[in-house]
C-alpha cells in the first residue's frame, strides 16, 4: 500500500484536488485559484504551491490546515512552480516574459528574476539543488541555472519544443520531453550535452524518473482534436521504450511515489487521474477529479480522512495581473 497524498491542479476548474494514495479517494478540494496550471508539494510535505496562469501569481498553502500562507506576484503567464530540495526557495517559469522568478519561501518575496529561453515552461532542480533546468517550449533548448548565483550558466540544444524535464535520482542525467518532435532527449549533466534521443508517443508533455531509476515515464498528450492516450515507459539503462500503456484521454502530468510502486497520470481531456502500477505496467485505478487536470505532485504526508472543501481568499492587493496575454492563452489552449 502506498501512503501519501497526490495533489492535482485542475486548470479548467479553478481548483486543486488532494487524493489519499492509500485509498485512491478524493479527500480535499481547494478552490479559489483561477487557471492553476501546476502544483508542487515541498519535499517535507508541509506546504503546497500553485500558480495562477490567469492572474499572474504564485500561492502557498499549508498542506495540513489548508490555510493560505502567502501570495507572490510573478511575471506574465506563470506556468510551473518548483521548490528547492531544502525548501528555502521556489522557482516559477513566466511563459510570456521568458524569465524565471526566484522566491524566498520564508519572506514570500521575489529575490531575483532570471532571463532564460523562449516560452519557459516545465522546470526542476537537480536532486542536490545545485542546478535548475528549465524547458523552453517555444524554443529548442534547455536553460541551466546555477542556483548558487541565480545566473544562467548555459543553454543546451535538445530539439523542438522541450516541455518538461526530469532528473535521474543521482543527478547525472536530465531528460526532456520534446513536444514538437514526439521524442525525449537525454542530457549528460557532467558535460551538459545532448547524448541521445528516443521516439515516444504524440505530443509528449511531462516526464518523470522513478526513484529506483528503473523507468523514465513520459505522458503523451497529443492534441484536443486528436488526444494522446498513453504513457511511454523507457528503460533508463538501455534508453529504449519497453512498454506503452493506455492511461486516458490527453495524458499530461505525471509523478511517481517515492517507493516507485505507482505513477499518477493526469488526463487533461478525460478529467480524471490514472494510477499506474509500475510492477504490472497497467492502470489499477481511475479517479475523477476537476476540469482539465494538469500538474500533479506527490506528498509523503498522508491525507486527512475527512472530506474537506475550502475556498482560498486571494487578497485583491496580491499584485495579480488581469488576465493572460494572447500568446499565453494560445499556449494553454494547446494544452502545454
ZADO-1210 file (C-alpha; in nm, 4 decimals, padded with zeros to 6 digits):
<atoms>
<atom x="00.0000" y="00.0000" z="00.0000" code="UNK" pos="1"/>
<atom x="00.1280" y="00.3435" z="-00.0972" code="UNK" pos="2"/>
<atom x="00.0895" y="00.6134" z="00.1685" code="UNK" pos="3"/>
<atom x="00.0828" y="00.9838" z="00.0964" code="UNK" pos="4"/>
<atom x="-00.1215" y="01.2468" z="-00.0842" code="UNK" pos="5"/>
<atom x="-00.1465" y="01.3144" z="-00.4551" code="UNK" pos="6"/>
<atom x="-00.2152" y="01.6809" z="-00.5360" code="UNK" pos="7"/>
<atom x="-00.3718" y="01.7777" z="-00.8695" code="UNK" pos="8"/>
<atom x="-00.4098" y="02.1195" z="-01.0363" code="UNK" pos="9"/>
<atom x="-00.7426" y="02.1381" z="-01.2220" code="UNK" pos="10"/>
<atom x="-00.6650" y="02.4174" z="-01.4647" code="UNK" pos="11"/>
<atom x="-01.0123" y="02.4402" z="-01.6180" code="UNK" pos="12"/>
<atom x="-01.1902" y="02.4013" z="-01.2855" code="UNK" pos="13"/>
<atom x="-01.0017" y="02.6621" z="-01.0851" code="UNK" pos="14"/>
<atom x="-00.9253" y="02.4132" z="-00.8078" code="UNK" pos="15"/>
<atom x="-00.6765" y="02.1744" z="-00.6515" code="UNK" pos="16"/>
<atom x="-00.7663" y="01.8167" z="-00.5644" code="UNK" pos="17"/>
<atom x="-00.5976" y="01.6066" z="-00.2945" code="UNK" pos="18"/>
<atom x="-00.6193" y="01.2277" z="-00.3224" code="UNK" pos="19"/>
<atom x="-00.5357" y="00.9795" z="-00.0448" code="UNK" pos="20"/>
<atom x="-00.2800" y="00.7478" z="-00.2091" code="UNK" pos="21"/>
<atom x="-00.3710" y="00.4619" z="00.0267" code="UNK" pos="22"/>
<atom x="-00.7368" y="00.4558" z="-00.0795" code="UNK" pos="23"/>
<atom x="-00.7339" y="00.6418" z="-00.4129" code="UNK" pos="24"/>
<atom x="-01.0165" y="00.8571" z="-00.2787" code="UNK" pos="25"/>
<atom x="-01.0524" y="01.2358" z="-00.3121" code="UNK" pos="26"/>
<atom x="-01.0237" y="01.3892" z="00.0357" code="UNK" pos="27"/>
<atom x="-00.9796" y="01.7612" z="-00.0290" code="UNK" pos="28"/>
<atom x="-01.0845" y="02.0161" z="-00.2890" code="UNK" pos="29"/>
<atom x="-00.9330" y="02.3653" z="-00.2741" code="UNK" pos="30"/>
<atom x="-01.0992" y="02.6327" z="-00.4881" code="UNK" pos="31"/>
<atom x="-01.0173" y="02.9982" z="-00.5447" code="UNK" pos="32"/>
<atom x="-00.7178" y="02.9930" z="-00.7836" code="UNK" pos="33"/>
<atom x="-00.8018" y="03.0792" z="-01.1438" code="UNK" pos="34"/>
<atom x="-00.6205" y="02.8706" z="-01.4026" code="UNK" pos="35"/>
<atom x="-00.3915" y="02.6662" z="-01.1750" code="UNK" pos="36"/>
<atom x="-00.1542" y="02.5190" z="-01.4324" code="UNK" pos="37"/>
<atom x="00.0793" y="02.3476" z="-01.1899" code="UNK" pos="38"/>
<atom x="00.1002" y="02.2290" z="-00.8284" code="UNK" pos="39"/>
<atom x="00.4081" y="02.1395" z="-00.6245" code="UNK" pos="40"/>
<atom x="00.4466" y="01.9981" z="-00.2743" code="UNK" pos="41"/>
<atom x="00.7592" y="02.0835" z="-00.0746" code="UNK" pos="42"/>
<atom x="00.9915" y="01.7891" z="-00.0031" code="UNK" pos="43"/>
<atom x="00.8794" y="01.7702" z="00.3603" code="UNK" pos="44"/>
<atom x="00.5140" y="01.7684" z="00.2565" code="UNK" pos="45"/>
<atom x="00.4327" y="02.0698" z="00.4744" code="UNK" pos="46"/>
<atom x="00.3392" y="02.3193" z="00.2038" code="UNK" pos="47"/>
<atom x="00.1628" y="02.3146" z="-00.1320" code="UNK" pos="48"/>
<atom x="00.2403" y="02.5652" z="-00.4075" code="UNK" pos="49"/>
<atom x="00.0393" y="02.6536" z="-00.7148" code="UNK" pos="50"/>
<atom x="00.0405" y="02.9220" z="-00.9827" code="UNK" pos="51"/>
<atom x="-00.2431" y="03.1163" z="-01.1399" code="UNK" pos="52"/>
<atom x="-00.1697" y="03.1375" z="-01.5099" code="UNK" pos="53"/>
<atom x="-00.4810" y="03.3534" z="-01.5350" code="UNK" pos="54"/>
<atom x="-00.3948" y="03.6158" z="-01.2745" code="UNK" pos="55"/>
<atom x="-00.0149" y="03.6062" z="-01.2564" code="UNK" pos="56"/>
<atom x="00.0748" y="03.4950" z="-00.9052" code="UNK" pos="57"/>
<atom x="00.2037" y="03.2027" z="-00.7013" code="UNK" pos="58"/>
<atom x="00.0282" y="03.0898" z="-00.3831" code="UNK" pos="59"/>
<atom x="00.1498" y="02.8739" z="-00.0967" code="UNK" pos="60"/>
<atom x="-00.0804" y="02.6986" z="00.1479" code="UNK" pos="61"/>
<atom x="-00.0312" y="02.4714" z="00.4452" code="UNK" pos="62"/>
<atom x="-00.0847" y="02.1085" z="00.3456" code="UNK" pos="63"/>
<atom x="-00.2274" y="02.0307" z="00.6881" code="UNK" pos="64"/>
<atom x="-00.4581" y="02.3209" z="00.7728" code="UNK" pos="65"/>
<atom x="-00.5133" y="02.4353" z="00.4106" code="UNK" pos="66"/>
<atom x="-00.4575" y="02.7916" z="00.5315" code="UNK" pos="67"/>
<atom x="-00.3237" y="03.0357" z="00.2736" code="UNK" pos="68"/>
<atom x="00.0325" y="03.1174" z="00.3782" code="UNK" pos="69"/>
<atom x="00.1034" y="03.3798" z="00.1156" code="UNK" pos="70"/>
<atom x="00.0656" y="03.5072" z="-00.2402" code="UNK" pos="71"/>
<atom x="00.3506" y="03.6377" z="-00.4562" code="UNK" pos="72"/>
<atom x="00.3118" y="03.8281" z="-00.7860" code="UNK" pos="73"/>
<atom x="00.5041" y="03.6648" z="-01.0696" code="UNK" pos="74"/>
<atom x="00.5836" y="03.7591" z="-01.4252" code="UNK" pos="75"/>
<atom x="00.3315" y="03.7219" z="-01.7045" code="UNK" pos="76"/>
<atom x="00.1717" y="03.3820" z="-01.7674" code="UNK" pos="77"/>
<atom x="00.3359" y="03.1718" z="-01.4935" code="UNK" pos="78"/>
<atom x="00.3389" y="02.8041" z="-01.5867" code="UNK" pos="79"/>
<atom x="00.5248" y="02.5826" z="-01.3377" code="UNK" pos="80"/>
<atom x="00.6486" y="02.6207" z="-00.9810" code="UNK" pos="81"/>
<atom x="00.9089" y="02.4018" z="-00.8107" code="UNK" pos="82"/>
<atom x="01.0621" y="02.4148" z="-00.4637" code="UNK" pos="83"/>
<atom x="01.4309" y="02.3603" z="-00.3873" code="UNK" pos="84"/>
<atom x="01.5168" y="02.0369" z="-00.2001" code="UNK" pos="85"/>
<atom x="01.5912" y="02.2355" z="00.1183" code="UNK" pos="86"/>
<atom x="01.2572" y="02.4176" z="00.0923" code="UNK" pos="87"/>
<atom x="01.4178" y="02.7634" z="00.1087" code="UNK" pos="88"/>
<atom x="01.3482" y="02.8752" z="-00.2480" code="UNK" pos="89"/>
<atom x="01.0697" y="02.8481" z="-00.5025" code="UNK" pos="90"/>
<atom x="01.1212" y="02.8981" z="-00.8754" code="UNK" pos="91"/>
<atom x="00.8499" y="02.9922" z="-01.1250" code="UNK" pos="92"/>
<atom x="00.8605" y="02.9989" z="-01.5046" code="UNK" pos="93"/>
<atom x="00.6971" y="03.3066" z="-01.6607" code="UNK" pos="94"/>
<atom x="00.5925" y="03.1820" z="-02.0024" code="UNK" pos="95"/>
<atom x="00.5207" y="03.5163" z="-02.1641" code="UNK" pos="96"/>
<atom x="00.8214" y="03.7010" z="-02.0156" code="UNK" pos="97"/>
<atom x="01.0918" y="03.4412" z="-02.0895" code="UNK" pos="98"/>
<atom x="01.2028" y="03.4595" z="-01.7270" code="UNK" pos="99"/>
<atom x="01.2170" y="03.2598" z="-01.4041" code="UNK" pos="100"/>
<atom x="01.1134" y="03.4233" z="-01.0758" code="UNK" pos="101"/>
<atom x="01.3123" y="03.3309" z="-00.7637" code="UNK" pos="102"/>
<atom x="01.1147" y="03.3444" z="-00.4376" code="UNK" pos="103"/>
<atom x="01.2404" y="03.3323" z="-00.0794" code="UNK" pos="104"/>
<atom x="00.9870" y="03.0993" z="00.0852" code="UNK" pos="105"/>
<atom x="01.0442" y="03.2453" z="00.4329" code="UNK" pos="106"/>
<atom x="00.9631" y="03.6028" z="00.3300" code="UNK" pos="107"/>
<atom x="00.7398" y="03.5226" z="00.0302" code="UNK" pos="108"/>
<atom x="00.9260" y="03.7836" z="-00.1720" code="UNK" pos="109"/>
<atom x="01.0753" y="03.7704" z="-00.5211" code="UNK" pos="110"/>
<atom x="01.4522" y="03.7971" z="-00.4762" code="UNK" pos="111"/>
<atom x="01.5654" y="03.7581" z="-00.8372" code="UNK" pos="112"/>
<atom x="01.4456" y="03.7323" z="-01.1966" code="UNK" pos="113"/>
<atom x="01.6468" y="03.5257" z="-01.4451" code="UNK" pos="114"/>
<atom x="01.6282" y="03.5563" z="-01.8230" code="UNK" pos="115"/>
<atom x="01.6011" y="03.2185" z="-01.9989" code="UNK" pos="116"/>
<atom x="01.4864" y="03.0880" z="-02.3399" code="UNK" pos="117"/>
<atom x="01.1604" y="03.1442" z="-02.5243" code="UNK" pos="118"/>
<atom x="00.8456" y="03.0150" z="-02.3566" code="UNK" pos="119"/>
<atom x="00.9876" y="02.8707" z="-02.0331" code="UNK" pos="120"/>
<atom x="00.7512" y="02.6002" z="-01.9144" code="UNK" pos="121"/>
<atom x="00.8483" y="02.2989" z="-01.7029" code="UNK" pos="122"/>
<atom x="01.1497" y="02.3098" z="-01.4702" code="UNK" pos="123"/>
<atom x="01.3066" y="02.1022" z="-01.1972" code="UNK" pos="124"/>
<atom x="01.6024" y="02.1316" z="-00.9586" code="UNK" pos="125"/>
<atom x="01.8760" y="01.8691" z="-00.9517" code="UNK" pos="126"/>
<atom x="01.8490" y="01.6286" z="-00.6542" code="UNK" pos="127"/>
<atom x="02.1251" y="01.8164" z="-00.4693" code="UNK" pos="128"/>
<atom x="01.9711" y="02.1544" z="-00.5506" code="UNK" pos="129"/>
<atom x="02.2865" y="02.2711" z="-00.7306" code="UNK" pos="130"/>
<atom x="02.1243" y="02.3227" z="-01.0703" code="UNK" pos="131"/>
<atom x="01.7868" y="02.4295" z="-01.2009" code="UNK" pos="132"/>
<atom x="01.6980" y="02.3142" z="-01.5525" code="UNK" pos="133"/>
<atom x="01.4235" y="02.4900" z="-01.7480" code="UNK" pos="134"/>
<atom x="01.2429" y="02.3542" z="-02.0553" code="UNK" pos="135"/>
<atom x="01.1671" y="02.6333" z="-02.3047" code="UNK" pos="136"/>
<atom x="00.8676" y="02.5054" z="-02.5008" code="UNK" pos="137"/>
<atom x="00.8774" y="02.7805" z="-02.7667" code="UNK" pos="138"/>
<atom x="01.2468" y="02.7105" z="-02.8249" code="UNK" pos="139"/>
<atom x="01.4877" y="02.4230" z="-02.8914" code="UNK" pos="140"/>
<atom x="01.6933" y="02.4376" z="-02.5761" code="UNK" pos="141"/>
<atom x="01.7093" y="02.3858" z="-02.2037" code="UNK" pos="142"/>
<atom x="01.8333" y="02.6667" z="-01.9787" code="UNK" pos="143"/>
<atom x="02.0678" y="02.5551" z="-01.6989" code="UNK" pos="144"/>
<atom x="02.0717" y="02.7883" z="-01.3982" code="UNK" pos="145"/>
<atom x="02.3366" y="02.7926" z="-01.1248" code="UNK" pos="146"/>
<atom x="02.1304" y="02.8133" z="-00.8044" code="UNK" pos="147"/>
<atom x="02.4265" y="02.9487" z="-00.6039" code="UNK" pos="148"/>
<atom x="02.4325" y="03.2682" z="-00.8115" code="UNK" pos="149"/>
<atom x="02.0857" y="03.2641" z="-00.9738" code="UNK" pos="150"/>
<atom x="02.2599" y="03.3180" z="-01.3061" code="UNK" pos="151"/>
<atom x="02.2050" y="03.1427" z="-01.6380" code="UNK" pos="152"/>
<atom x="02.5002" y="02.9029" z="-01.6630" code="UNK" pos="153"/>
<atom x="02.4476" y="02.7633" z="-02.0122" code="UNK" pos="154"/>
<atom x="02.1909" y="02.6575" z="-02.2725" code="UNK" pos="155"/>
<atom x="02.1695" y="02.3030" z="-02.4089" code="UNK" pos="156"/>
<atom x="02.0250" y="02.2368" z="-02.7539" code="UNK" pos="157"/>
<atom x="01.7910" y="01.9369" z="-02.7387" code="UNK" pos="158"/>
<atom x="01.5251" y="01.9636" z="-03.0129" code="UNK" pos="159"/>
<atom x="01.1867" y="02.1155" z="-03.0885" code="UNK" pos="160"/>
<atom x="00.9558" y="02.2248" z="-02.8087" code="UNK" pos="161"/>
<atom x="01.1004" y="02.0940" z="-02.4810" code="UNK" pos="162"/>
<atom x="00.8073" y="02.0985" z="-02.2369" code="UNK" pos="163"/>
<atom x="00.9354" y="01.9444" z="-01.9125" code="UNK" pos="164"/>
<atom x="01.2454" y="01.7860" z="-01.7635" code="UNK" pos="165"/>
<atom x="01.3181" y="01.5031" z="-01.5193" code="UNK" pos="166"/>
<atom x="01.6419" y="01.4248" z="-01.3368" code="UNK" pos="167"/>
<atom x="01.7830" y="01.0803" z="-01.2738" code="UNK" pos="168"/>
<atom x="01.7973" y="01.0161" z="-00.8962" code="UNK" pos="169"/>
<atom x="02.1766" y="01.0616" z="-00.8919" code="UNK" pos="170"/>
<atom x="02.1556" y="01.3882" z="-01.0882" code="UNK" pos="171"/>
<atom x="02.3831" y="01.2575" z="-01.3664" code="UNK" pos="172"/>
<atom x="02.1255" y="01.2841" z="-01.6432" code="UNK" pos="173"/>
<atom x="01.8316" y="01.5095" z="-01.7195" code="UNK" pos="174"/>
<atom x="01.5610" y="01.4046" z="-01.9639" code="UNK" pos="175"/>
<atom x="01.3438" y="01.6466" z="-02.1613" code="UNK" pos="176"/>
<atom x="01.0169" y="01.5800" z="-02.3417" code="UNK" pos="177"/>
<atom x="01.0288" y="01.7228" z="-02.6953" code="UNK" pos="178"/>
<atom x="00.6684" y="01.8172" z="-02.7606" code="UNK" pos="179"/>
<atom x="00.7387" y="01.9268" z="-03.1171" code="UNK" pos="180"/>
<atom x="00.9390" y="01.6167" z="-03.2100" code="UNK" pos="181"/>
<atom x="00.7442" y="01.3354" z="-03.0371" code="UNK" pos="182"/>
<atom x="01.0632" y="01.2329" z="-02.8614" code="UNK" pos="183"/>
<atom x="01.2597" y="01.2509" z="-02.5366" code="UNK" pos="184"/>
<atom x="01.6126" y="01.3913" z="-02.5097" code="UNK" pos="185"/>
<atom x="01.8839" y="01.2663" z="-02.2729" code="UNK" pos="186"/>
<atom x="02.1388" y="01.5200" z="-02.1490" code="UNK" pos="187"/>
<atom x="02.4563" y="01.4390" z="-01.9564" code="UNK" pos="188"/>
<atom x="02.4754" y="01.6991" z="-01.6788" code="UNK" pos="189"/>
<atom x="02.8509" y="01.6446" z="-01.6374" code="UNK" pos="190"/>
<atom x="02.9209" y="01.7732" z="-01.9873" code="UNK" pos="191"/>
<atom x="02.5837" y="01.9463" z="-02.0304" code="UNK" pos="192"/>
<atom x="02.5463" y="01.7967" z="-02.3770" code="UNK" pos="193"/>
<atom x="02.2747" y="01.6047" z="-02.5578" code="UNK" pos="194"/>
<atom x="02.3763" y="01.2369" z="-02.5707" code="UNK" pos="195"/>
<atom x="02.0668" y="01.0615" z="-02.7123" code="UNK" pos="196"/>
<atom x="01.7016" y="01.0877" z="-02.8135" code="UNK" pos="197"/>
<atom x="01.4261" y="00.8278" z="-02.8328" code="UNK" pos="198"/>
<atom x="01.0885" y="00.8428" z="-03.0099" code="UNK" pos="199"/>
<atom x="00.7750" y="00.8298" z="-02.7927" code="UNK" pos="200"/>
<atom x="00.4041" y="00.8998" z="-02.8482" code="UNK" pos="201"/>
<atom x="00.2250" y="01.2031" z="-02.9880" code="UNK" pos="202"/>
<atom x="00.2831" y="01.5379" z="-02.8183" code="UNK" pos="203"/>
<atom x="00.4754" y="01.4372" z="-02.5037" code="UNK" pos="204"/>
<atom x="00.4420" y="01.6788" z="-02.2129" code="UNK" pos="205"/>
<atom x="00.5508" y="01.5782" z="-01.8631" code="UNK" pos="206"/>
<atom x="00.8156" y="01.3221" z="-01.7785" code="UNK" pos="207"/>
<atom x="00.9352" y="01.1635" z="-01.4535" code="UNK" pos="208"/>
<atom x="01.2008" y="00.9142" z="-01.3390" code="UNK" pos="209"/>
<atom x="01.1089" y="00.6540" z="-01.0770" code="UNK" pos="210"/>
<atom x="01.3088" y="00.6749" z="-00.7552" code="UNK" pos="211"/>
<atom x="01.4652" y="00.3340" z="-00.8158" code="UNK" pos="212"/>
<atom x="01.5931" y="00.4647" z="-01.1526" code="UNK" pos="213"/>
<atom x="01.4213" y="00.1768" z="-01.3320" code="UNK" pos="214"/>
<atom x="01.1878" y="00.3723" z="-01.5557" code="UNK" pos="215"/>
<atom x="01.1595" y="00.7080" z="-01.7272" code="UNK" pos="216"/>
<atom x="00.7896" y="00.7764" z="-01.7845" code="UNK" pos="217"/>
<atom x="00.6566" y="01.0150" z="-02.0486" code="UNK" pos="218"/>
<atom x="00.2945" y="01.1328" z="-02.0787" code="UNK" pos="219"/>
<atom x="00.1828" y="01.1655" z="-02.4422" code="UNK" pos="220"/>
<atom x="-00.0942" y="01.4252" z="-02.4540" code="UNK" pos="221"/>
<atom x="-00.1451" y="01.4691" z="-02.8269" code="UNK" pos="222"/>
<atom x="-00.3932" y="01.7498" z="-02.9008" code="UNK" pos="223"/>
<atom x="-00.7550" y="01.8226" z="-02.8117" code="UNK" pos="224"/>
<atom x="-00.8604" y="01.7279" z="-03.1652" code="UNK" pos="225"/>
<atom x="-00.6514" y="01.4119" z="-03.1547" code="UNK" pos="226"/>
<atom x="-00.5802" y="01.3233" z="-02.7910" code="UNK" pos="227"/>
<atom x="-00.2877" y="01.1072" z="-02.6976" code="UNK" pos="228"/>
<atom x="-00.3875" y="00.8293" z="-02.4592" code="UNK" pos="229"/>
<atom x="-00.0618" y="00.6708" z="-02.3493" code="UNK" pos="230"/>
<atom x="00.2430" y="00.6809" z="-02.1282" code="UNK" pos="231"/>
<atom x="00.5733" y="00.5661" z="-02.2785" code="UNK" pos="232"/>
<atom x="00.7796" y="00.3553" z="-02.0378" code="UNK" pos="233"/>
<atom x="01.1534" y="00.3906" z="-02.1053" code="UNK" pos="234"/>
<atom x="01.4177" y="00.1621" z="-01.9563" code="UNK" pos="235"/>
<atom x="01.6794" y="00.4020" z="-01.8192" code="UNK" pos="236"/>
<atom x="01.9664" y="00.1553" z="-01.8664" code="UNK" pos="237"/>
<atom x="01.9059" y="00.0978" z="-02.2373" code="UNK" pos="238"/>
<atom x="01.7187" y="00.4236" z="-02.3079" code="UNK" pos="239"/>
<atom x="01.4621" y="00.2333" z="-02.5130" code="UNK" pos="240"/>
<atom x="01.0820" y="00.2257" z="-02.4891" code="UNK" pos="241"/>
<atom x="00.9942" y="-00.1076" z="-02.3288" code="UNK" pos="242"/>
<atom x="00.6180" y="-00.0547" z="-02.2936" code="UNK" pos="243"/>
<atom x="00.3399" y="00.1805" z="-02.3986" code="UNK" pos="244"/>
<atom x="00.0469" y="00.1878" z="-02.1559" code="UNK" pos="245"/>
<atom x="-00.3016" y="00.3225" z="-02.2255" code="UNK" pos="246"/>
<atom x="-00.3747" y="00.5712" z="-01.9470" code="UNK" pos="247"/>
<atom x="-00.6549" y="00.8053" z="-02.0639" code="UNK" pos="248"/>
<atom x="-00.7578" y="01.0994" z="-02.2777" code="UNK" pos="249"/>
<atom x="-00.4794" y="01.3538" z="-02.3045" code="UNK" pos="250"/>
<atom x="-00.2131" y="01.2103" z="-02.0731" code="UNK" pos="251"/>
<atom x="-00.0401" y="01.5201" z="-01.9388" code="UNK" pos="252"/>
<atom x="00.1057" y="01.5357" z="-01.5875" code="UNK" pos="253"/>
<atom x="00.2981" y="01.2519" z="-01.4255" code="UNK" pos="254"/>
<atom x="00.4561" y="01.1802" z="-01.0880" code="UNK" pos="255"/>
<atom x="00.5870" y="00.8657" z="-00.9151" code="UNK" pos="256"/>
<atom x="00.5550" y="00.7941" z="-00.5433" code="UNK" pos="257"/>
<atom x="00.8858" y="00.7654" z="-00.3504" code="UNK" pos="258"/>
<atom x="00.8607" y="00.3850" z="-00.3269" code="UNK" pos="259"/>
<atom x="00.8408" y="00.3578" z="-00.7095" code="UNK" pos="260"/>
<atom x="00.5252" y="00.1477" z="-00.6799" code="UNK" pos="261"/>
<atom x="00.2726" y="00.3746" z="-00.8507" code="UNK" pos="262"/>
<atom x="00.2732" y="00.6527" z="-01.1076" code="UNK" pos="263"/>
<atom x="-00.0104" y="00.9058" z="-01.1212" code="UNK" pos="264"/>
<atom x="-00.1100" y="01.0472" z="-01.4589" code="UNK" pos="265"/>
<atom x="-00.3457" y="01.3407" z="-01.5187" code="UNK" pos="266"/>
<atom x="-00.5724" y="01.3048" z="-01.8219" code="UNK" pos="267"/>
<atom x="-00.6406" y="01.6631" z="-01.9255" code="UNK" pos="268"/>
<atom x="-00.9225" y="01.5764" z="-02.1697" code="UNK" pos="269"/>
<atom x="-01.0683" y="01.2958" z="-01.9565" code="UNK" pos="270"/>
<atom x="-01.0943" y="01.4904" z="-01.6277" code="UNK" pos="271"/>
<atom x="-00.9507" y="01.2013" z="-01.4321" code="UNK" pos="272"/>
<atom x="-00.6324" y="01.0509" z="-01.2886" code="UNK" pos="273"/>
<atom x="-00.4887" y="00.7133" z="-01.3842" code="UNK" pos="274"/>
<atom x="-00.2967" y="00.5154" z="-01.1217" code="UNK" pos="275"/>
<atom x="-00.0297" y="00.3100" z="-01.2974" code="UNK" pos="276"/>
<atom x="00.1196" y="00.0064" z="-01.1215" code="UNK" pos="277"/>
<atom x="00.4885" y="00.0085" z="-01.2163" code="UNK" pos="278"/>
<atom x="00.5376" y="-00.3613" z="-01.1446" code="UNK" pos="279"/>
<atom x="00.2499" y="-00.4766" z="-01.3629" code="UNK" pos="280"/>
<atom x="00.2626" y="-00.1760" z="-01.6006" code="UNK" pos="281"/>
<atom x="-00.1134" y="-00.1460" z="-01.6016" code="UNK" pos="282"/>
<atom x="-00.3706" y="00.1026" z="-01.4758" code="UNK" pos="283"/>
<atom x="-00.5139" y="-00.0194" z="-01.1445" code="UNK" pos="284"/>
<atom x="-00.7408" y="00.2753" z="-01.0608" code="UNK" pos="285"/>
<atom x="-00.9040" y="00.5739" z="-01.2233" code="UNK" pos="286"/>
<atom x="-01.0121" y="00.8735" z="-01.0144" code="UNK" pos="287"/>
<atom x="-01.2457" y="01.1508" z="-01.1382" code="UNK" pos="288"/>
<atom x="-01.1223" y="01.4998" z="-01.0460" code="UNK" pos="289"/>
<atom x="-01.1894" y="01.8547" z="-01.1713" code="UNK" pos="290"/>
<atom x="-01.1925" y="02.0095" z="-01.5181" code="UNK" pos="291"/>
<atom x="-00.8697" y="01.9779" z="-01.7206" code="UNK" pos="292"/>
<atom x="-00.6385" y="01.8252" z="-01.4584" code="UNK" pos="293"/>
<atom x="-00.2888" y="01.9396" z="-01.5394" code="UNK" pos="294"/>
<atom x="00.0010" y="01.9449" z="-01.2923" code="UNK" pos="295"/>
<atom x="00.0468" y="01.6729" z="-01.0286" code="UNK" pos="296"/>
<atom x="00.2700" y="01.6357" z="-00.7226" code="UNK" pos="297"/>
<atom x="00.3159" y="01.3684" z="-00.4544" code="UNK" pos="298"/>
<atom x="00.3368" y="01.4430" z="-00.0815" code="UNK" pos="299"/>
<atom x="00.4846" y="01.1852" z="00.1591" code="UNK" pos="300"/>
<atom x="00.2398" y="01.3056" z="00.4253" code="UNK" pos="301"/>
<atom x="-00.0844" y="01.1020" z="00.4330" code="UNK" pos="302"/>
<atom x="-00.4057" y="01.2943" z="00.3776" code="UNK" pos="303"/>
<atom x="-00.6651" y="01.3527" z="00.6479" code="UNK" pos="304"/>
<atom x="-00.9511" y="01.1032" z="00.6255" code="UNK" pos="305"/>
<atom x="-01.2243" y="01.3689" z="00.6269" code="UNK" pos="306"/>
<atom x="-01.3688" y="01.5012" z="00.3018" code="UNK" pos="307"/>
<atom x="-01.2909" y="01.8748" z="00.3088" code="UNK" pos="308"/>
<atom x="-01.3711" y="02.1516" z="00.0624" code="UNK" pos="309"/>
<atom x="-01.2304" y="02.5017" z="00.1072" code="UNK" pos="310"/>
<atom x="-01.2086" y="02.8186" z="-00.0985" code="UNK" pos="311"/>
<atom x="-00.8980" y="03.0330" z="-00.0756" code="UNK" pos="312"/>
<atom x="-00.9482" y="03.4069" z="-00.0322" code="UNK" pos="313"/>
<atom x="-00.6785" y="03.5543" z="-00.2560" code="UNK" pos="314"/>
<atom x="-00.6035" y="03.9145" z="-00.1489" code="UNK" pos="315"/>
<atom x="-00.7030" y="04.1749" z="-00.4051" code="UNK" pos="316"/>
<atom x="-00.3753" y="04.3546" z="-00.3380" code="UNK" pos="317"/>
<atom x="-00.1693" y="04.0499" z="-00.4273" code="UNK" pos="318"/>
<atom x="-00.0423" y="04.2198" z="-00.7407" code="UNK" pos="319"/>
<atom x="-00.2096" y="03.9606" z="-00.9594" code="UNK" pos="320"/>
<atom x="-00.2355" y="04.0656" z="-01.3204" code="UNK" pos="321"/>
<atom x="-00.5642" y="04.0881" z="-01.5013" code="UNK" pos="322"/>
<atom x="-00.5958" y="03.8031" z="-01.7456" code="UNK" pos="323"/>
<atom x="-00.3415" y="03.6472" z="-01.9756" code="UNK" pos="324"/>
<atom x="-00.1821" y="03.7827" z="-02.2843" code="UNK" pos="325"/>
<atom x="-00.2992" y="03.6442" z="-02.6152" code="UNK" pos="326"/>
<atom x="00.0074" y="03.4310" z="-02.6720" code="UNK" pos="327"/>
<atom x="-00.0319" y="03.2602" z="-02.3349" code="UNK" pos="328"/>
<atom x="-00.3991" y="03.1883" z="-02.3988" code="UNK" pos="329"/>
<atom x="-00.2973" y="03.0186" z="-02.7227" code="UNK" pos="330"/>
<atom x="-00.0362" y="02.8142" z="-02.5399" code="UNK" pos="331"/>
<atom x="-00.2843" y="02.6971" z="-02.2791" code="UNK" pos="332"/>
<atom x="-00.5450" y="02.6146" z="-02.5400" code="UNK" pos="333"/>
<atom x="-00.2888" y="02.3813" z="-02.6966" code="UNK" pos="334"/>
<atom x="-00.2536" y="02.2073" z="-02.3613" code="UNK" pos="335"/>
<atom x="00.1040" y="02.2975" z="-02.2672" code="UNK" pos="336"/>
</atoms>
